[in-house]
Amino acid sequence: MAIMERQWERWSSVSVLLGIIIFCNASLLCAETVTLSWSPPATSEDGSALNDLAGYKVYIGSSPEAVSESIDVGNVTTYQVSDLTGGATYYFTVTAYDTSGNESGFSDWVSKTTAQPVVPEPQPEPQPQPEAAIAINDSIAPNDDLQVPFGDITEFNSSEETVIVRNVGDAGLALGNIAQANAPFSVRNDSCSWQSIQPSGSCAFTVRFSPTATGSFMDSIDVPSNDAAHPVVTVSLSGNGLSSATNNPPSEPELVAPSYKGKGANNGNKVGFRWKKSKDPDGDMLTYDLLVCQDPDMTIGCVTETNIAAVAQQAVYYAGIGSFSTGLLLVSVVFVLPLRAGRRKIIPLMVVTLSISGMLLLASCGSGGGGGGERSSSGITQVSDTEVVNGDDEVSQTVSDLASASTYYWQVVAKDGNGGETYSPVWSFDTQ
């Protein structure tokens, strides 16, 4: 059965138009979506009642002559068209079809221009706020690991290391109280507690390890600040107390250059060697032997330099014979002064006491210092010239008479002058 096209057109044109008007009033903020509504036709083309209506089709285009899309919406009288581009004009019309597939003509066209899309104004990038940032270094390599290992120290001796607090941020770093560590550790020369450190600024304090017994000791120091990411930074402390009943050997020398399996500069058959200073648990002054050989067993073609002195004092404070002499001086004064047998007796006794104490003090200062330039008789070739350069942490020595384009092996021995010796590993290098 055919649908009455003319009557459909009159009916639906008004209905679709009303649907657009309702949408515009209710959905001004949703310009990319249009709701169409219409009333169904009541009669067929011959005027008889319409009883086989099957559904509707919505047609969309940029003009009535340019239809780009048709949508079978089924047997409904309201349909929402979405995903429309903002700022464009669309035309809509509707047809009906019956169960036999007969389709009416177009209803009146209605149009809608969607709103221009609202482009948000670009917002300025948020600027990062200045913040404080803490960094802590210490005087023992690696100096940024938040650990201060003192190593071995003989009981009743002391060793000190420096801790540096830096502000690596771009705002003031406000530090809290740096509490005292527990014995045998202590904090000294504290210039950081309750201080405000400006960007790129720093402060420092000293940590002392003074064991009064043997054993391993551990503690930590908390450094509080206004660093939001790290409000408290913990520095770990460790050290070993060794018995004072026997002599304790020095720590192992740490080789620096020439590097392991590296190249040794050979300027005029001379090669410069460097190693880090050892520490002696007893506080003895150390000397070093440098061995440079042609085999890893350190027996063939050796060039040997002995008793190389490290001039700078180590950061170990010890209570050896020097403290004994000082005590003897005080005891002597105590016993001498009460003697009122006349000034002629007091003055000679004081002179004797001062002389004995001075000799003991000199003996204590000299103990452990090695010889000043002996050559070992075990080497085949001796060093012809000696150049000892002492920095804060390293000892340097130049060795000559080395062949070019050859492989050598080198080792350092730390000696405390009391029979304690510690050998470094053996490193190889090639001369140029």
C-alpha positions in Angstrom: 0.0 0.0 0.0 1.4 3.4 -1.0 1.7 6.2 1.5 0.1 9.6 0.8 3.2 11.7 0.0 1.5 15.1 0.0 -0.2 14.7 3.3 3.0 13.3 4.8 4.9 16.3 3.6 2.4 18.7 5.2 2.3 16.8 8.5 6.0 16.2 9.0 7.3 19.6 7.9 5.6 21.3 10.8 6.6 18.5 13.2 10.3 18.6 12.4 10.4 22.3 12.6 8.9 22.2 16.1 11.4 19.6 17.1 14.3 21.9 16.1 12.8 24.8 18.0 12.4 22.8 21.2 16.0 21.6 20.9 17.4 25.1 20.5 15.6 26.4 23.5 16.6 23.4 25.7 20.1 22.6 24.5 22.0 25.7 23.7 25.1 24.4 25.3 25.1 21.2 23.2 25.4 22.6 19.6 27.1 19.5 18.3 23.9 17.4 19.0 20.4 18.0 17.4 17.2 16.4 18.4 14.5 15.9 15.7 10.9 15.1 16.4 7.8 14.6 14.2 4.3 13.3 14.3 3.4 10.2 12.3 1.1 10.5 9.2 -2.5 9.5 9.9 -3.6 8.4 6.4 -2.2 6.8 3.3 -2.2 8.4 -0.1 -5.8 7.3 -1.0 -7.1 8.8 2.2 -7.7 5.5 4.0 -6.3 4.9 7.5 -2.6 4.2 7.6 -2.2 0.8 9.3 1.1 -0.6 7.8 3.6 2.2 8.8 7.0 0.5 9.4 9.4 3.3 10.2 11.2 6.5 9.2 14.4 7.6 7.6 16.3 10.8 8.5 18.3 12.5 5.7 21.2 14.9 6.5 23.1 17.2 4.2 24.9 20.5 3.8 22.0 21.7 1.6 18.7 20.2 0.3 20.6 19.4 -2.9 23.6 17.8 -1.2 22.3 14.9 1.0 25.3 13.2 2.5 23.8 10.7 4.9 20.5 8.8 5.5 19.7 7.0 8.8 17.0 4.4 9.2 15.8 5.3 12.7 13.0 2.6 12.9 9.5 3.3 14.0 10.2 6.3 16.4 9.1 9.9 16.2 12.2 11.4 18.0 15.8 11.0 17.0 19.0 12.6 18.2 21.7 13.4 15.7 25.1 13.7 17.4 28.8 14.3 16.5 28.0 17.4 14.4 30.9 19.7 13.7 30.7 23.0 15.5 30.2 26.2 13.4 28.6 24.3 10.4 25.0 24.4 8.9 23.1 21.1 8.6 19.8 20.4 6.7 17.4 17.7 7.9 14.4 16.0 6.4 12.4 12.9 7.2 10.6 10.2 5.1 8.3 7.4 6.1 8.1 3.9 4.8 5.5 1.1 5.1 5.8 -2.7 5.5 6.1 -3.1 1.8 9.1 -0.9 1.5 7.2 2.0 0.0 8.8 5.3 1.0 7.2 8.8 1.1 8.7 11.9 -0.3 10.8 14.3 1.8 9.2 16.4 4.5 10.0 20.1 4.5 13.7 20.7 5.1 14.8 22.3 8.3 18.3 23.6 9.1 20.5 24.2 12.1 23.8 26.0 12.4 25.8 24.6 15.2 27.6 26.9 17.6 31.2 27.7 17.1 33.4 25.5 19.2 34.7 27.3 22.3 38.5 27.3 22.2 39.9 27.7 25.7 42.4 30.4 26.1 45.9 29.0 26.6 46.8 28.9 30.3 50.3 29.9 31.3 52.6 27.0 32.3 52.7 26.7 36.1 56.0 28.0 37.3 57.9 25.7 39.7 58.1 27.1 43.2 61.6 27.6 44.7 62.5 24.6 46.9 65.3 23.8 49.2 67.3 20.6 48.5 69.8 19.0 50.8 73.0 17.1 49.8 75.5 15.6 52.3 79.1 14.6 51.6 81.8 13.3 53.8 85.6 13.0 53.7 85.7 9.3 53.0 85.3 8.1 49.4 82.7 7.6 48.0 81.8 10.8 49.7 78.1 10.8 48.7 76.9 7.4 50.0 75.8 8.8 53.5 78.2 6.4 55.2 81.3 7.3 57.3 83.3 4.1 57.8 86.2 4.8 60.2 87.7 1.4 59.8 90.1 0.1 62.4 91.2 2.3 65.3 93.1 1.1 68.3 91.3 1.6 71.6 91.9 4.9 73.4 92.9 6.5 70.1 90.6 8.7 68.0 89.9 9.5 64.3 87.9 12.4 62.9 86.1 12.8 59.6 84.3 15.9 58.2 80.6 15.9 57.1 79.5 18.7 54.8 75.9 19.7 54.4 75.1 21.6 51.1 72.0 23.3 49.7 71.6 22.2 46.1 68.1 23.8 45.8 67.0 27.3 44.9 65.4 28.3 48.2 66.9 28.7 51.7 67.6 25.4 53.5 66.6 25.5 57.2 68.4 22.9 59.2 67.2 21.5 62.5 69.3 20.2 65.5 71.9 17.7 64.7 71.9 15.5 67.8 75.0 14.1 69.4 75.9 10.5 68.4 76.3 7.8 71.0 79.8 6.9 72.3 82.3 6.0 71.0 81.1 8.4 68.3 80.6 12.1 68.9 79.8 15.3 66.9 82.2 18.2 67.2 82.6 21.7 65.7 79.0 21.8 64.6 78.3 24.8 62.4 75.1 23.4 61.0 72.4 23.0 63.7 69.6 25.5 63.5 71.3 27.3 60.6 69.8 28.6 57.4 71.9 27.7 54.3 71.4 29.8 51.2 71.4 28.2 47.7 74.8 26.8 46.8 75.9 27.4 50.4 77.2 24.8 52.9 78.1 24.1 56.5 80.1 21.3 58.2 80.6 19.4 61.3 83.1 16.8 62.5 82.4 13.2 63.6 85.0 11.6 66.0 85.4 7.9 66.6 87.1 7.2 70.0 86.8 3.5 70.9 87.6 2.7 74.6 87.1 -1.0 74.0 87.5 -3.6 71.3 84.7 -4.6 69.0 82.6 -3.3 66.1 80.5 -0.1 66.6 77.7 1.4 64.6 75.5 4.5 65.0 73.9 7.1 62.9 73.3 10.9 62.8 70.0 12.4 61.6 70.2 15.8 59.7 66.7 17.4 59.7 65.8 20.2 57.3 62.9 21.8 55.4 63.7 19.7 52.2 60.2 18.4 51.4 61.5 15.4 49.6 64.0 14.5 52.3 63.0 16.0 55.6 65.5 13.9 57.5 68.8 12.5 56.0 70.5 9.8 58.0 74.3 9.4 57.9 75.5 6.0 59.1 78.7 5.7 61.2 80.8 2.6 61.7 84.2 1.6 63.1 86.2 -1.1 64.7 88.1 -0.9 68.0 91.3 -2.9 68.1 93.2 -4.0 71.1 96.0 -1.8 72.3 97.9 -4.8 73.7 99.6 -5.6 70.4 100.7 -3.6 67.4 98.0 -3.3 64.7 99.1 -3.1 61.0 98.0 -0.2 58.8 95.2 -0.3 56.3 95.7 -1.6 52.8 97.1 1.0 50.4 94.7 1.9 47.6 96.4 2.2 44.2 95.4 5.0 41.9 97.7 5.4 38.9 98.8 3.9 36.6 95.3 2.4 36.5 94.8 -1.4 36.4 95.8 -2.7 33.0 96.2 0.9 31.9 98.9 3.0 30.3 101.8 4.5 32.2 103.1 7.8 30.8 106.8 7.1 30.0 108.5 10.5 29.7 112.1 9.9 29.4 111.7 6.4 30.9 110.0 7.9 33.9 106.5 6.8 35.2 104.6 8.6 38.0 102.8 6.4 40.6 100.1 7.5 43.0 98.3 5.8 45.8 96.0 6.8 48.6 97.4 7.1 52.1 96.8 4.2 54.5 95.6 4.7 58.1 97.3 3.2 61.1 95.0 2.1 63.9 97.7 2.8 66.5 98.4 6.3 65.1 101.9 5.4 64.0 103.6 7.4 61.3 103.7 5.4 58.1 106.2 4.9 55.3 105.7 3.0 52.0 107.7 0.7 49.8 107.0 0.9 46.0 107.8 -2.2 44.0 107.7 -2.2 40.2 108.6 -5.6 38.5 108.3 -7.4 35.2 106.3 -10.3 36.6 103.1 -10.6 38.8 105.1 -12.5 41.5 107.2 -9.3 41.9 110.5 -11.1 41.6 111.9 -10.3 38.1 113.5 -7.1 36.9 112.2 -5.1 39.9 112.7 -1.4 40.5 112.3 -0.8 44.2 111.9 2.4 46.2 111.7 2.0 50.0 110.7 4.1 53.0 108.7 6.7 51.1 107.4 9.1 53.7 103.9 10.6 53.8 104.6 14.0 55.3 101.0 15.1 56.1 99.7 14.0 59.5 96.9 11.4 59.5 93.6 12.2 61.1 94.3 9.8 64.0 94.9 11.2 67.4 96.6 8.8 69.8 97.5 8.6 73.4 100.8 6.9 73.2 104.1 7.9 74.8 103.4 11.6 74.3 100.5 11.4 76.7 102.6 9.4 79.1 105.3 12.1 79.1 102.8 14.8 79.7 101.3 12.9 82.6 104.8 12.3 84.0 105.4 16.0 83.8 102.3 16.8 85.7 103.0 14.2 88.4 106.5 15.5 88.8 105.3 19.0 89.2 102.8 17.9 91.8 105.5 16.1 93.8 108.1 18.7 93.4 106.2 21.9 94.2 105.3 20.9 97.8 108.9 20.4 98.6 109.8 23.6 100.5 113.4 22.8 101.1 114.4 26.0 99.4 114.4 27.3 95.8 117.9 25.8 95.1 116.4 22.3 95.4 113.1 23.0 93.5 114.7 24.4 90.4 117.1 21.5 89.6 114.2 19.0 90.1 112.0 20.9 87.7 114.7 21.1 85.1 115.3 17.3 85.4 111.6 16.7 85.1 111.2 18.9 82.0 114.2 17.3 80.4 112.9 13.7 80.9 109.5 14.7 79.6 110.9 16.4 76.6 113.0 13.4 75.7 110.0 11.1 76.0 107.9 13.4 73.9 110.5 13.4 71.2 110.7 9.7 71.3 106.9 9.4 70.9 107.0 11.7 67.9 109.8 9.8 66.3 108.3 6.3 66.9 107.0 4.8 63.7 108.7 7.1 61.3 110.6 5.1 58.7 114.0 5.8 57.4 114.6 8.6 55.0 115.9 7.1 51.8 117.2 3.6 52.1 117.2 1.5 48.9 116.2 -2.2 49.0 119.0 -4.6 48.1 116.5 -7.1 46.7 115.8 -5.1 43.5 117.9 -5.5 40.4 117.6 -1.8 39.4 117.4 1.1 41.8 115.5 4.3 41.3 117.9 6.9 40.2 115.9 9.9 41.4 113.1 10.3 43.9 110.2 12.7 43.8 107.7 12.4 46.7 104.7 14.6 46.4 102.3 14.5 49.4 98.8 15.7 49.0 96.0 15.5 51.6 95.0 12.0 50.5 97.7 10.6 48.2 101.4 9.8 47.9 103.2 10.2 44.6 106.5 8.7 43.4 108.3 8.9 40.1 110.3 5.8 39.0 112.8 5.8 36.1 114.7 3.2 34.2 111.5 1.6 32.8 111.6 0.2 29.3 109.2 1.5 26.7 106.4 -0.6 25.2 106.7 -3.1 28.1 104.3 -4.6 30.7 105.1 -4.0 34.3 103.5 -4.9 37.7 103.4 -2.6 40.7 102.6 -2.9 44.4 102.8 -0.7 47.5 103.6 -1.8 51.0 102.5 0.3 54.0 104.8 0.1 57.1 104.2 1.4 60.6 107.8 1.1 61.8 106.8 -1.4 64.5 106.7 -4.5 62.4 103.2 -3.9 60.9 103.1 -4.2 57.1 100.2 -4.3 54.7 100.4 -5.1 51.0 98.3 -3.6 48.3 97.0 -5.7 45.3 99.3 -6.1 42.3 98.3 -4.0 39.3 99.7 -4.3 35.8 100.3 -1.5 33.3 102.0 -0.9 29.9 104.6 1.7 29.2 104.3 3.8 26.1 
